[in-house]
Amino acid sequence: MRKPVMAGNWKMNKTRDEALQFIYAVSDKLPSNDVLDSIVCAPAIVLRDLVKRQGDSLRIGAQNMHYAASGAYTGEISPNMLVTTGVEYVILGHSERRAYFNETDETVNLKVKAALDNGLKPIVCCGESLEERENGTTHDVLTRQITLALKDISSDGLANVIIAYEPIWAIGTGKVASAEMADEACGFIRSLVKDLYCEKCADEIRILYGGSVSTKSVEELMAQPNIDGGLVGGASLNSDSFIELCNKAI
C-alpha cells in the first residue's frame, strides 16, 4: 500500500503571523505521520518558522527553487538554502511557474536532479491545458512532461519523487476533473513510469491529483486506485479545511 499524501500549496499567501496562526491550529489535529504524509508548501520567507513548529504529523515544503547551488540569480533560492531551513519537500514545475516564469521541461529536470542531489523530495507537477484536453493530446503532453522531468533520474532517485497531475484548466477555477477522468490520467502517468523504469517503480510511486480539490471532492478522488493524495491550493489555506482534508484522505 502506498502511504497517502495531502500537500497544501499556499502559493503567494499568508504573512508570518497568519502562517504561525495556521500551524498552531493544525499541529495536534492531523493524522499520524505513520498513516499520512501531511505537507504544507509555504512561501520561502516563513519556511524556517514553520519547520520549527511543524510537530510530529506535519512536514514543510517549498514552492520552488533554482537548480544552481549559488550564483548571480537575483531573487532565487538554491537547494542547499532550502536544506538549511529544514524543509523536506519542494514543488517543481507547477503550471503557474511554467506559465508566468517561463519554466521549461528542461529546467524542471535540472531542478529535480538538484533537489534529489541535496536530499530534498520533489513534488513534480504535470498537466494539460483546456485546449490540449479538448484536442485529444493530453497523453502526448503528459508523456513529454514526465519523460523530460525524469530524464537521467535513477530508480533510487525516483523512490523520493512524488508526481502531481494538475490539469491546468482545473487549477483555481472551481472546475474539477471527474474522479474517473483524474484517475485515468494518473493511471496513464503510472504506465509511463512503468515503461521508463519497471513495474515495481510504477506500483510504488505516489501520484497526486491537484485542481480545485476540496473537502467535498477529496473522498471520491482518494477512492480511485491510481490517486494517492492531493496537491491542494485554496482549501489548504484554512486550518479547519486542511485538517478535514487530511482526515478524509485516510
ZAROZA-213436 format. One line per 10 residues: their letters; for each residue x, z negated, y of N, C-alpha, C, CB. Coordinates in nm, 3 decimals. Each point is the difference from the previous one (the first is absolute). Glycine has a CB too. Example, Ala and Ser with C-alpha at 12.3 -4.5 7.8 and 13.67 -1.06 7.14 Angstrom:
<recs>
AS	1.319/-0.780/-0.569/-0.089/0.000/0.119/0.090/0.000/0.120/-0.189/-0.125/-0.117  0.154/0.197/0.222/0.082/-0.006/0.119/-0.077/-0.073/0.109/0.118/0.215/-0.063 $
</recs>
This chain:
<recs>
MRKPVMAGNW	0.083/0.000/-0.120/-0.083/0.000/0.120/0.087/0.000/0.125/-0.181/-0.121/-0.125  0.145/0.206/0.220/0.071/0.004/0.128/-0.059/-0.106/0.092/0.049/0.248/-0.027  0.039/-0.330/0.087/-0.050/-0.103/0.091/-0.057/0.066/0.125/0.169/-0.166/-0.087  -0.292/0.133/0.126/-0.059/0.064/0.117/0.070/-0.041/0.129/-0.218/0.006/-0.120  0.199/0.079/0.221/0.063/-0.019/0.131/-0.106/0.012/0.109/0.220/0.092/-0.086  -0.216/-0.181/0.183/-0.082/0.017/0.119/0.094/-0.011/0.119/-0.211/-0.096/-0.111  0.235/0.209/0.177/0.096/0.006/0.110/-0.072/0.032/0.130/0.181/0.073/-0.158  -0.166/-0.162/0.254/-0.058/0.024/0.132/0.100/0.069/0.091/-0.147/-0.201/-0.028  0.101/0.303/0.099/0.083/0.069/0.098/-0.060/-0.027/0.138/0.068/0.181/-0.167  -0.003/-0.269/0.242/-0.054/-0.040/0.130/0.016/0.108/0.107/0.050/-0.235/-0.061 $
KMNKTRDEAL	0.039/0.331/0.034/0.029/0.104/0.099/0.045/-0.067/0.131/-0.171/0.159/-0.106  0.134/-0.106/0.222/0.046/-0.058/0.125/-0.105/-0.098/0.053/0.134/0.210/0.052  -0.148/-0.320/-0.125/-0.098/-0.103/0.034/0.061/-0.138/-0.018/-0.188/0.153/-0.068  0.138/-0.248/0.143/0.029/-0.142/-0.004/0.125/-0.040/0.079/-0.109/-0.004/-0.222  0.088/-0.088/0.314/0.110/-0.067/0.068/0.058/-0.104/-0.095/-0.105/0.037/0.229  0.213/-0.100/-0.189/0.061/-0.105/-0.084/-0.100/-0.112/-0.026/0.227/0.056/0.093  -0.297/-0.100/0.009/-0.095/-0.110/-0.019/-0.112/0.041/-0.095/0.053/-0.085/0.229  -0.102/0.208/-0.217/-0.106/0.047/-0.088/0.050/0.013/-0.144/-0.104/0.121/0.193  0.228/-0.077/-0.209/0.058/0.013/-0.134/0.014/-0.136/-0.066/0.123/0.206/0.073  -0.078/-0.305/0.003/0.015/-0.135/-0.056/-0.135/-0.060/-0.034/0.210/-0.031/0.133 $
QFIYAVSDKL	-0.309/0.055/-0.048/-0.134/-0.051/-0.028/-0.052/0.057/-0.132/-0.045/-0.021/0.247  0.071/0.149/-0.270/-0.042/0.066/-0.124/0.068/-0.064/-0.121/-0.035/0.213/0.127  0.165/-0.229/-0.119/0.071/-0.046/-0.120/-0.034/-0.145/-0.034/0.184/0.159/0.053  -0.208/-0.241/0.047/-0.043/-0.137/-0.027/-0.138/-0.001/-0.065/0.136/-0.081/0.194  -0.221/0.178/-0.157/-0.136/0.005/-0.053/-0.003/0.045/-0.146/-0.081/0.047/0.229  0.176/0.038/-0.271/-0.006/0.056/-0.136/0.095/-0.069/-0.098/-0.064/0.215/0.102  0.159/-0.292/-0.053/0.113/-0.044/-0.083/-0.040/-0.073/-0.127/0.128/-0.016/0.208  -0.233/-0.064/-0.205/-0.037/-0.078/-0.120/-0.129/0.051/-0.064/0.113/-0.198/0.100  -0.154/0.319/-0.066/-0.128/0.051/-0.050/0.015/0.130/-0.080/-0.110/-0.107/0.197  0.232/0.151/-0.222/0.021/0.124/-0.072/0.024/-0.025/-0.148/0.094/0.101/0.207 $
PSNDVLDSIV	-0.126/-0.005/-0.293/0.028/-0.016/-0.143/0.149/-0.019/-0.025/-0.201/0.140/-0.054  0.232/-0.202/-0.058/0.139/-0.023/-0.037/0.076/0.131/-0.010/-0.067/-0.207/-0.122  0.194/0.201/0.159/0.088/0.116/-0.014/0.016/0.042/-0.145/0.120/-0.072/0.206  -0.157/-0.014/-0.299/0.007/0.035/-0.142/-0.102/0.108/-0.038/0.079/-0.232/-0.047  -0.189/0.239/0.124/-0.107/0.093/-0.037/-0.022/0.111/0.102/-0.107/-0.187/-0.122  0.164/0.173/0.243/-0.020/0.100/0.104/0.117/-0.002/0.096/-0.250/-0.022/-0.021  0.297/0.140/0.059/0.097/0.010/0.109/-0.077/0.021/0.130/0.180/0.095/-0.155  -0.188/-0.200/0.236/-0.064/0.007/0.131/0.110/0.022/0.103/-0.193/-0.153/-0.071  0.179/0.258/0.151/0.105/0.040/0.093/-0.062/0.026/0.137/0.138/0.099/-0.188  -0.070/-0.143/0.293/-0.037/0.038/0.136/0.118/0.074/0.062/-0.158/-0.200/0.023 $
CAPAIVLRDL	0.134/0.323/0.021/0.103/0.079/0.068/-0.029/-0.004/0.149/0.032/0.153/-0.202  0.056/-0.220/0.273/-0.026/-0.037/0.139/0.098/0.069/0.094/-0.091/-0.222/-0.077  0.063/0.220/0.209/0.097/0.052/0.097/0.133/-0.074/-0.011/-0.188/0.062/0.153  0.295/0.011/-0.129/0.134/-0.054/-0.023/0.027/-0.127/0.080/0.077/0.230/-0.045  -0.138/-0.240/0.162/0.031/-0.112/0.089/-0.045/-0.134/-0.056/-0.020/0.157/0.190  -0.072/-0.159/-0.287/-0.048/-0.127/-0.055/0.042/-0.021/-0.145/-0.192/0.014/0.155  0.271/0.074/-0.211/0.031/-0.008/-0.143/0.064/-0.133/-0.038/0.027/0.247/-0.002  0.075/-0.288/0.076/0.070/-0.124/-0.035/-0.093/-0.120/0.011/0.216/0.101/0.079  -0.299/-0.104/0.023/-0.095/-0.110/0.015/-0.093/-0.010/-0.120/0.012/0.026/0.249  -0.057/0.088/-0.299/-0.092/0.001/-0.112/0.070/-0.036/-0.131/-0.137/0.172/0.119 $
VKRQGDSLRI	0.257/-0.120/-0.139/0.075/-0.031/-0.123/0.020/-0.151/-0.013/0.116/0.224/0.013  -0.086/-0.290/0.097/0.025/-0.143/-0.003/-0.124/-0.080/-0.039/0.175/0.033/0.173  -0.291/0.030/-0.162/-0.126/-0.072/-0.025/-0.084/0.066/-0.109/0.003/-0.075/0.238  0.056/0.164/-0.316/-0.080/0.080/-0.094/-0.052/-0.079/-0.119/0.134/0.193/0.070  -0.071/-0.303/-0.105/-0.047/-0.079/-0.113/0.029/0.068/-0.133/-0.176/-0.093/0.146  0.113/0.041/-0.252/0.028/0.049/-0.134/-0.081/0.123/-0.039/0.056/-0.232/-0.060  -0.169/0.255/0.127/-0.093/0.104/-0.047/-0.005/0.124/0.088/-0.131/-0.180/-0.098  0.216/0.186/0.200/0.000/0.114/0.090/0.142/0.049/0.021/-0.206/-0.086/0.114  0.221/0.218/-0.102/0.129/0.058/0.032/-0.016/0.089/0.123/0.073/-0.009/-0.244  0.035/0.022/0.318/-0.004/0.073/0.127/0.077/0.130/-0.013/-0.020/-0.215/0.127 $
GAQNMHYAAS	-0.033/0.321/-0.066/0.066/0.130/0.000/0.007/0.058/0.140/-0.079/0.038/-0.234  0.166/0.060/0.250/0.011/0.074/0.126/-0.081/0.128/-0.010/0.230/-0.097/0.044  -0.251/0.162/0.070/-0.081/0.121/0.004/0.083/0.127/0.006/-0.175/-0.132/0.111  0.305/0.117/-0.092/0.086/0.117/0.012/0.144/-0.048/0.009/-0.182/0.135/0.115  0.276/-0.044/-0.131/0.141/-0.030/0.023/0.074/0.133/0.011/-0.014/-0.222/-0.126  0.135/0.215/0.181/0.088/0.117/0.000/0.078/0.000/-0.131/0.018/-0.001/0.255  0.037/0.116/-0.290/0.078/0.007/-0.124/0.147/-0.035/0.020/-0.157/0.172/-0.079  0.205/-0.171/0.205/0.141/-0.031/0.025/0.022/-0.150/0.010/0.026/0.219/0.120  0.095/-0.263/-0.156/0.033/-0.142/0.007/0.020/-0.047/0.144/0.106/0.020/-0.225  -0.064/0.070/0.311/0.020/-0.032/0.142/0.022/0.132/0.074/0.101/-0.231/-0.053 $
GAYTGEISPN	-0.095/0.224/0.185/0.029/0.122/0.074/-0.078/0.012/0.129/0.051/0.106/-0.214  -0.034/0.007/0.279/-0.063/0.026/0.130/-0.141/0.052/-0.019/0.225/0.049/0.101  -0.314/-0.138/-0.148/-0.139/0.035/-0.026/-0.088/-0.098/0.077/0.055/0.094/-0.231  -0.062/-0.073/0.361/-0.069/-0.092/0.089/-0.143/-0.028/-0.048/0.141/0.083/0.190  -0.172/-0.211/-0.201/-0.134/-0.040/-0.038/-0.025/-0.010/-0.149/-0.071/0.104/0.205  0.168/-0.064/-0.286/-0.018/-0.002/-0.145/0.050/-0.131/-0.061/0.022/0.250/-0.003  -0.062/-0.272/-0.123/0.039/-0.120/-0.074/0.058/0.044/-0.133/-0.180/-0.140/0.112  0.294/0.086/-0.149/0.070/0.041/-0.121/-0.047/-0.082/-0.121/0.198/0.069/0.139  -0.171/-0.018/-0.259/-0.037/-0.075/-0.121/0.062/-0.138/-0.005/-0.022/0.215/-0.117  0.151/-0.225/0.151/0.065/-0.131/-0.009/-0.053/-0.096/0.105/0.204/0.112/-0.088 $
MLVTTGVEYV	-0.253/-0.061/0.201/-0.066/-0.087/0.097/-0.127/-0.060/-0.060/0.094/0.138/0.189  -0.170/-0.055/-0.261/-0.121/-0.052/-0.065/0.035/-0.105/-0.104/-0.114/0.219/0.040  0.218/-0.192/-0.116/0.041/-0.095/-0.104/0.029/-0.137/0.061/0.096/0.189/-0.136  -0.031/-0.191/0.253/0.034/-0.129/0.061/-0.122/-0.076/0.048/0.216/0.097/0.069  -0.330/-0.028/-0.051/-0.122/-0.072/0.037/-0.065/-0.066/-0.122/-0.035/0.161/0.189  0.071/-0.114/-0.309/-0.056/-0.056/-0.122/-0.118/0.076/-0.056/0.077/-0.214/0.081  -0.110/0.329/-0.024/-0.113/0.075/-0.054/0.038/0.062/-0.135/-0.083/0.049/0.234  -0.017/-0.020/-0.315/0.023/0.060/-0.131/-0.046/0.145/-0.007/-0.025/-0.225/-0.099  -0.071/0.263/0.183/-0.063/0.132/-0.011/0.014/0.077/0.131/-0.162/-0.091/-0.168  0.150/0.223/0.159/-0.005/0.084/0.119/-0.086/0.123/-0.029/0.230/-0.081/0.075 $
ILGHSERRAY	-0.323/0.110/0.015/-0.082/0.121/-0.011/0.082/0.119/0.048/-0.214/-0.133/0.034  0.213/0.240/-0.111/0.076/0.120/0.036/-0.089/0.124/-0.011/0.214/-0.109/-0.079  -0.203/0.199/0.176/-0.071/0.127/-0.007/-0.148/-0.007/0.030/0.166/0.064/-0.162  -0.210/-0.169/0.235/-0.141/-0.007/0.035/-0.039/0.124/0.080/0.009/-0.254/0.001  -0.131/0.299/-0.019/-0.043/0.124/0.066/0.009/-0.010/0.152/-0.153/0.043/-0.192  0.136/-0.162/0.247/0.014/-0.015/0.146/0.144/0.019/0.043/-0.194/-0.157/0.001  0.288/0.114/-0.084/0.142/0.026/0.030/0.030/0.149/-0.010/0.062/-0.229/-0.086  -0.121/0.293/-0.011/0.023/0.145/-0.017/-0.063/0.077/0.117/0.002/-0.028/-0.253  -0.122/-0.012/0.294/-0.073/0.075/0.102/0.053/-0.025/0.140/-0.200/-0.009/-0.146  0.230/-0.117/0.179/0.034/-0.036/0.138/0.150/-0.005/0.026/-0.210/-0.127/0.008 $
FNETDETVNL	0.290/0.107/-0.114/0.143/-0.021/0.020/0.086/0.097/-0.080/-0.050/-0.238/0.042  -0.013/0.347/-0.085/0.072/0.113/-0.058/0.077/-0.033/-0.128/0.018/0.088/0.228  -0.066/-0.185/-0.305/0.065/-0.027/-0.128/-0.028/0.116/-0.096/-0.021/-0.249/0.036  0.119/0.278/-0.118/-0.011/0.108/-0.098/0.017/-0.055/-0.140/0.088/0.165/0.168  -0.118/-0.082/-0.266/0.022/-0.041/-0.139/0.148/-0.034/-0.023/-0.192/0.146/-0.074  0.280/-0.075/0.140/0.144/-0.023/-0.017/0.043/-0.135/0.059/0.037/0.248/0.006  -0.088/-0.282/0.112/0.038/-0.130/0.057/-0.063/-0.115/-0.077/0.021/0.108/0.225  -0.141/-0.085/-0.279/-0.061/-0.103/-0.084/0.090/-0.028/-0.121/-0.231/0.071/0.075  0.283/0.034/-0.136/0.090/-0.016/-0.114/0.125/-0.079/0.037/-0.087/0.215/-0.093  0.145/-0.184/0.209/0.118/-0.075/0.046/-0.034/-0.148/0.018/0.087/0.207/0.115 $
KVKAALDNGL	-0.205/-0.234/-0.065/-0.041/-0.138/0.021/-0.025/-0.073/-0.132/-0.101/0.068/0.219  0.040/0.002/-0.314/-0.023/-0.061/-0.132/0.133/-0.039/-0.064/-0.210/0.138/-0.029  0.307/-0.047/0.034/0.133/-0.030/-0.055/0.063/-0.120/0.070/0.029/0.243/-0.058  -0.036/-0.245/0.191/0.062/-0.108/0.077/-0.069/-0.133/-0.029/0.063/0.163/0.179  -0.196/-0.161/-0.191/-0.073/-0.122/-0.032/0.044/-0.057/-0.134/-0.195/0.083/0.133  0.199/0.002/-0.235/0.038/-0.045/-0.134/0.146/-0.048/-0.002/-0.166/0.161/-0.100  0.252/-0.091/0.171/0.141/-0.040/0.006/0.018/-0.137/0.063/0.063/0.240/0.015  -0.158/-0.280/0.068/0.009/-0.129/0.069/-0.091/-0.107/-0.062/0.056/0.125/0.207  -0.113/-0.095/-0.322/-0.080/-0.100/-0.070/-0.141/-0.016/0.052/0.209/-0.113/-0.045  -0.255/0.209/0.125/-0.137/-0.003/0.049/-0.090/0.081/-0.094/0.081/-0.025/0.238 $
KPIVCCGESL	-0.210/-0.009/-0.240/-0.096/0.070/-0.085/-0.085/0.091/0.087/-0.004/-0.192/-0.166  0.023/0.323/0.156/-0.075/0.092/0.084/-0.142/0.023/-0.050/0.214/0.108/0.060  -0.307/-0.106/0.035/-0.137/0.045/-0.025/-0.008/0.141/0.057/-0.101/-0.239/0.009  0.108/0.338/-0.095/0.014/0.139/0.041/-0.137/0.066/0.012/0.227/0.012/-0.111  -0.260/0.037/0.229/-0.132/0.056/0.027/-0.004/0.151/-0.021/-0.039/-0.185/0.163  -0.075/0.231/-0.208/-0.024/0.143/-0.014/-0.149/0.024/0.021/0.196/0.028/-0.161  -0.232/0.096/0.188/-0.142/0.031/0.016/-0.021/0.127/0.078/-0.049/-0.241/-0.010  -0.068/0.300/-0.010/-0.031/0.130/0.058/-0.091/-0.014/0.122/0.025/0.104/-0.227  -0.026/-0.001/0.310/-0.090/0.006/0.114/-0.138/0.048/-0.048/0.195/0.046/0.159  -0.292/-0.054/-0.069/-0.134/0.049/-0.035/0.003/0.150/-0.028/-0.104/-0.180/0.142 $
EERENGTTHD	0.180/0.255/-0.062/0.012/0.144/-0.022/0.060/0.030/-0.137/0.026/0.035/0.247  0.077/-0.110/-0.285/0.063/0.021/-0.131/-0.093/-0.038/-0.113/0.223/-0.043/0.103  -0.302/-0.062/-0.084/-0.098/-0.038/-0.101/-0.104/0.110/-0.016/0.036/-0.244/0.053  -0.084/0.296/0.059/-0.108/0.099/-0.006/0.046/0.136/-0.052/-0.108/-0.119/0.189  0.238/0.151/-0.167/0.046/0.130/-0.051/0.062/-0.009/-0.140/0.039/0.070/0.236  -0.052/-0.186/-0.298/0.038/-0.013/-0.139/0.148/-0.016/-0.028/-0.196/0.131/-0.045  0.274/-0.174/0.145/0.145/-0.012/-0.020/0.047/-0.145/-0.010/0.026/0.214/0.123  -0.118/-0.307/-0.148/0.037/-0.141/-0.011/0.113/-0.021/-0.100/-0.234/-0.063/0.059  0.222/0.122/-0.177/0.103/-0.020/-0.103/0.134/0.060/0.042/-0.179/0.002/-0.174  0.175/0.109/0.243/0.124/0.061/0.050/0.069/-0.093/0.100/-0.098/0.230/-0.036 $
VLTRQITLAL	0.019/-0.288/0.125/0.056/-0.091/0.102/0.060/-0.123/-0.068/-0.170/0.081/0.169  0.097/-0.139/-0.261/0.049/-0.120/-0.068/0.125/0.031/-0.082/-0.233/-0.090/-0.008  0.235/0.204/-0.057/0.118/0.039/-0.078/0.122/0.009/0.089/-0.146/0.124/-0.161  0.132/-0.058/0.276/0.113/0.014/0.092/0.045/-0.136/0.052/-0.082/0.226/0.066  -0.012/-0.306/-0.020/0.036/-0.128/0.061/0.066/-0.095/-0.100/-0.190/0.029/0.158  0.134/-0.039/-0.277/0.055/-0.093/-0.099/0.132/0.050/-0.055/-0.232/-0.071/-0.061  0.240/0.199/0.031/0.124/0.056/-0.055/0.116/-0.019/0.097/-0.133/0.168/-0.129  0.110/-0.140/0.256/0.107/-0.013/0.098/0.029/-0.146/0.035/-0.064/0.222/0.091  -0.038/-0.305/-0.085/0.023/-0.141/0.031/0.085/-0.068/-0.106/-0.219/-0.005/0.120  0.202/0.046/-0.246/0.071/-0.064/-0.111/0.124/0.077/-0.043/-0.218/-0.093/-0.075 $
KDISSDGLAN	0.257/0.194/0.151/0.116/0.080/-0.036/0.124/-0.088/-0.014/-0.099/0.198/0.118  0.167/-0.186/-0.232/0.124/-0.072/-0.029/-0.019/-0.152/-0.011/0.121/0.181/0.118  -0.245/-0.225/-0.138/-0.027/-0.142/-0.026/0.002/-0.021/-0.152/-0.140/-0.024/0.214  0.219/-0.070/-0.260/0.010/-0.026/-0.144/-0.124/-0.072/-0.050/0.250/-0.012/0.019  -0.265/0.009/-0.150/-0.114/-0.073/-0.058/0.011/-0.149/0.029/-0.019/0.173/-0.180  0.140/-0.226/0.188/0.018/-0.141/0.038/-0.048/-0.023/0.143/0.198/-0.019/-0.157  -0.166/0.113/0.246/-0.047/-0.010/0.137/-0.151/0.012/0.009/0.216/0.093/0.077  -0.271/-0.003/-0.157/-0.144/0.022/0.001/-0.076/-0.128/-0.034/0.040/0.238/-0.063  0.019/-0.322/-0.018/-0.066/-0.124/-0.041/-0.032/-0.090/0.119/0.118/0.014/-0.218  -0.051/0.008/0.330/-0.024/-0.081/0.120/-0.079/0.074/0.107/0.211/-0.120/-0.048 $
VIIAYEPIWA	-0.266/0.235/0.012/-0.078/0.082/0.093/-0.149/-0.020/-0.026/0.187/0.170/0.014  -0.264/-0.181/0.093/-0.145/0.006/-0.005/-0.042/0.126/0.074/-0.024/-0.255/-0.010  -0.071/0.328/-0.045/-0.052/0.120/0.067/-0.139/-0.031/0.055/0.133/0.153/-0.153  -0.158/-0.108/0.274/-0.132/-0.017/0.061/-0.059/0.137/0.031/0.067/-0.223/0.099  -0.180/0.253/-0.163/-0.072/0.124/0.030/-0.096/-0.027/0.115/0.019/0.079/-0.241  0.005/-0.010/0.353/-0.084/-0.017/0.118/-0.046/0.136/0.051/0.123/-0.212/0.059  -0.243/0.255/-0.097/-0.051/0.125/0.056/-0.013/-0.015/0.152/-0.124/0.053/-0.216  0.190/0.033/0.289/0.009/-0.014/0.146/-0.139/-0.004/0.064/0.220/0.118/-0.004  -0.312/-0.043/-0.053/-0.134/0.007/0.058/-0.079/-0.130/-0.015/0.002/0.244/-0.048  0.050/-0.338/-0.031/-0.072/-0.126/-0.021/0.067/-0.119/0.069/-0.078/0.091/-0.216 $
IGTGKVASAE	0.187/-0.067/0.289/0.072/-0.110/0.061/-0.059/-0.030/0.138/0.209/0.062/-0.126  -0.264/-0.183/0.139/-0.053/-0.044/0.128/-0.124/0.073/0.046/0.228/-0.059/0.056  -0.290/0.135/-0.145/-0.118/0.079/0.038/-0.130/-0.063/-0.048/0.142/0.203/-0.008  -0.130/-0.301/-0.081/-0.119/-0.055/-0.062/-0.043/0.078/-0.123/-0.069/-0.082/0.221  0.127/0.201/-0.240/-0.028/0.080/-0.119/0.084/-0.051/-0.115/-0.058/0.201/0.141  0.000/-0.210/-0.256/0.073/-0.044/-0.118/-0.019/0.104/-0.110/-0.029/-0.245/0.062  0.136/0.286/-0.123/-0.013/0.085/-0.117/-0.080/-0.075/-0.105/0.219/0.118/0.049  -0.304/-0.048/-0.122/-0.071/-0.069/-0.108/0.102/-0.059/-0.097/-0.198/0.156/0.024  0.157/-0.260/-0.095/0.092/-0.064/-0.093/0.052/0.100/-0.102/-0.122/-0.218/0.030  0.035/0.309/-0.073/0.040/0.100/-0.098/0.100/0.099/0.060/-0.223/-0.024/-0.114 $
MADEACGFIR	0.200/0.063/0.240/0.090/0.092/0.068/0.137/-0.064/0.018/-0.197/0.107/0.118  0.197/-0.233/-0.075/0.126/-0.072/0.019/0.075/-0.016/-0.131/-0.100/-0.121/0.195  0.025/0.090/-0.301/0.065/-0.020/-0.130/0.056/0.131/-0.054/-0.156/-0.189/-0.046  0.087/0.300/0.070/0.051/0.129/-0.046/0.134/0.030/0.065/-0.235/0.082/-0.034  0.245/-0.106/0.166/0.125/0.026/0.070/0.110/-0.094/-0.048/-0.130/0.079/0.200  0.096/-0.206/-0.219/0.100/-0.096/-0.048/0.044/0.035/-0.142/-0.099/-0.178/0.146  0.004/0.225/-0.227/0.035/0.044/-0.134/0.091/0.122/0.001/-0.217/-0.092/-0.080  0.193/0.182/0.174/0.088/0.116/0.013/0.141/-0.043/0.039/-0.197/0.142/0.064  0.206/-0.237/0.028/0.132/-0.053/0.039/0.069/-0.062/-0.120/-0.083/-0.043/0.234  0.008/-0.029/-0.315/0.058/-0.062/-0.120/0.052/0.108/-0.096/-0.156/-0.197/0.025 $
SLVKDLYCEK	0.083/0.307/-0.035/0.046/0.109/-0.087/0.127/0.064/0.056/-0.237/0.042/-0.073  0.249/-0.036/0.206/0.122/0.052/0.060/0.120/-0.088/-0.036/-0.135/0.097/0.189  0.114/-0.228/-0.180/0.108/-0.093/-0.034/0.040/0.016/-0.147/-0.083/-0.162/0.174  -0.015/0.185/-0.260/0.031/0.024/-0.141/0.085/0.125/-0.016/-0.214/-0.112/-0.065  0.179/0.218/0.137/0.076/0.125/-0.009/0.140/-0.016/0.058/-0.214/0.128/0.015  0.227/-0.206/0.091/0.130/-0.018/0.066/0.089/-0.099/-0.075/-0.109/0.052/0.217  0.048/-0.148/-0.285/0.076/-0.107/-0.067/-0.038/-0.010/-0.147/0.015/-0.125/0.218  -0.110/0.039/-0.249/-0.041/-0.018/-0.140/-0.137/-0.067/-0.002/0.242/-0.019/-0.078  -0.302/0.017/-0.040/-0.133/-0.059/-0.013/0.000/-0.148/0.033/-0.054/0.170/-0.175  0.158/-0.241/0.133/0.010/-0.144/0.028/0.007/-0.023/0.150/0.116/-0.038/-0.221 $
CADEIRILYG	-0.038/0.119/0.292/0.011/-0.013/0.146/-0.136/0.021/0.065/0.238/0.081/-0.009  -0.311/0.019/-0.040/-0.133/0.029/0.055/-0.097/-0.113/-0.027/0.043/0.244/-0.031  -0.034/-0.303/-0.088/-0.089/-0.110/-0.035/0.027/-0.125/0.084/-0.012/0.091/-0.232  0.138/-0.108/0.272/0.038/-0.124/0.068/-0.008/0.006/0.152/0.145/-0.044/-0.191  -0.134/0.164/0.249/0.002/0.006/0.147/-0.137/-0.037/0.056/0.178/0.179/-0.009  -0.175/-0.253/0.118/-0.125/-0.043/0.062/-0.036/0.097/0.113/0.048/-0.243/-0.060  -0.174/0.288/0.057/-0.049/0.097/0.096/-0.119/-0.061/0.075/0.078/0.195/-0.145  -0.068/-0.199/0.276/-0.103/-0.058/0.084/-0.085/0.109/0.063/0.147/-0.198/0.046  -0.269/0.160/-0.009/-0.083/0.089/0.081/-0.009/-0.057/0.140/-0.132/0.075/-0.203  0.145/0.009/0.304/-0.017/-0.041/0.138/-0.088/0.099/0.073/0.223/-0.112/-0.003 $
GSVSTKSVEE	-0.305/0.061/0.091/-0.090/0.087/0.075/-0.132/-0.068/0.024/0.111/0.200/-0.096  -0.117/-0.284/0.200/-0.122/-0.074/0.034/-0.048/-0.087/-0.116/-0.062/0.185/0.157  0.155/-0.247/-0.228/-0.036/-0.095/-0.106/-0.064/-0.122/0.065/0.190/0.081/-0.150  -0.298/-0.129/0.092/-0.073/-0.113/0.057/-0.037/-0.098/-0.110/-0.089/0.145/0.185  0.035/-0.259/-0.145/-0.045/-0.098/-0.097/-0.117/0.054/-0.082/0.077/-0.184/0.152  -0.147/0.285/-0.100/-0.112/0.059/-0.074/0.045/0.101/-0.104/-0.141/-0.036/0.200  0.251/0.107/-0.170/0.043/0.108/-0.090/0.107/-0.042/-0.099/-0.056/0.157/0.179  0.121/-0.271/-0.156/0.121/-0.031/-0.076/-0.027/-0.022/-0.149/0.093/-0.101/0.206  -0.204/0.040/-0.241/-0.025/-0.029/-0.142/-0.019/0.129/-0.081/-0.104/-0.219/0.066  0.028/0.313/-0.010/-0.020/0.127/-0.071/0.130/0.075/-0.012/-0.235/0.011/0.083 $
LMAQPNIDGG	0.316/-0.013/0.022/0.130/0.068/-0.005/0.091/-0.065/-0.105/-0.023/0.061/0.244  0.027/-0.193/-0.245/0.088/-0.072/-0.093/-0.044/0.015/-0.145/0.049/-0.161/0.182  -0.174/0.198/-0.204/-0.049/0.019/-0.138/0.049/0.130/-0.061/-0.201/-0.134/0.059  0.260/0.222/0.022/0.046/0.129/-0.051/0.132/-0.014/-0.075/-0.116/0.114/0.191  0.136/-0.037/-0.296/0.117/-0.019/-0.086/0.135/0.030/0.064/-0.150/0.054/-0.184  0.152/0.032/0.286/0.128/0.039/0.059/0.028/-0.065/0.135/-0.023/0.214/-0.119  -0.069/-0.296/0.168/0.016/-0.065/0.130/0.041/-0.145/-0.022/-0.172/0.154/0.106  0.289/-0.189/-0.056/0.055/-0.134/-0.024/-0.008/-0.091/0.121/0.152/0.103/-0.165  -0.216/-0.057/0.272/-0.012/-0.085/0.118/-0.030/0.083/0.122/0.158/-0.163/-0.101  -0.145/0.099/0.217/-0.033/0.067/0.123/0.108/-0.017/0.106/-0.238/-0.033/-0.054 $
LVGGASLNSD	0.253/0.136/0.137/0.077/-0.010/0.123/-0.105/0.002/0.110/0.214/0.116/-0.093  -0.232/-0.230/0.156/-0.118/-0.025/0.083/0.038/-0.012/0.147/-0.110/-0.114/-0.193  0.038/0.187/0.278/0.025/-0.006/0.142/-0.086/-0.104/0.070/0.063/0.237/-0.008  -0.172/-0.192/0.069/-0.081/-0.087/0.084/-0.049/-0.126/-0.068/-0.068/0.201/0.117  0.030/-0.192/-0.245/-0.054/-0.117/-0.069/0.105/-0.106/-0.028/-0.168/0.149/-0.102  0.296/-0.115/0.123/0.106/-0.100/-0.023/0.032/-0.080/0.126/0.095/0.148/-0.175  -0.157/-0.112/0.287/0.029/-0.070/0.126/-0.074/-0.132/0.012/0.039/0.221/0.105  -0.150/-0.233/-0.175/-0.079/-0.122/0.003/0.035/-0.086/-0.121/-0.186/0.118/0.122  0.218/-0.243/-0.097/0.046/-0.087/-0.109/-0.106/-0.017/-0.109/0.146/-0.120/0.163  -0.272/0.104/-0.124/-0.106/-0.019/-0.100/-0.016/0.123/-0.088/-0.116/-0.156/0.157 $
SFIELCNKAI	0.118/0.274/-0.095/-0.018/0.122/-0.081/0.122/0.026/-0.088/-0.148/0.096/0.178  0.269/-0.131/-0.130/0.118/0.019/-0.084/-0.006/-0.094/-0.121/0.136/0.068/0.203  -0.176/-0.191/-0.181/-0.016/-0.094/-0.112/-0.102/0.054/-0.100/0.057/-0.193/0.151  -0.169/0.245/-0.101/-0.104/0.054/-0.087/0.052/0.122/-0.077/-0.177/-0.083/0.159  0.250/0.171/-0.091/0.058/0.117/-0.067/0.090/-0.042/-0.114/-0.012/0.128/0.214  0.098/-0.225/-0.188/0.096/-0.043/-0.102/-0.070/-0.063/-0.120/0.170/-0.037/0.179  -0.272/-0.041/-0.153/-0.070/-0.063/-0.110/-0.082/0.100/-0.079/-0.008/-0.211/0.130  -0.051/0.309/-0.062/-0.077/0.102/-0.070/0.091/0.093/-0.082/-0.173/-0.011/0.181  0.298/0.023/-0.137/0.092/0.090/-0.070/0.029/-0.046/-0.142/0.100/0.056/0.219  -0.120/-0.183/-0.247/0.025/-0.050/-0.136/-0.130/-0.033/-0.072/0.218/-0.092/0.077 $
</recs>
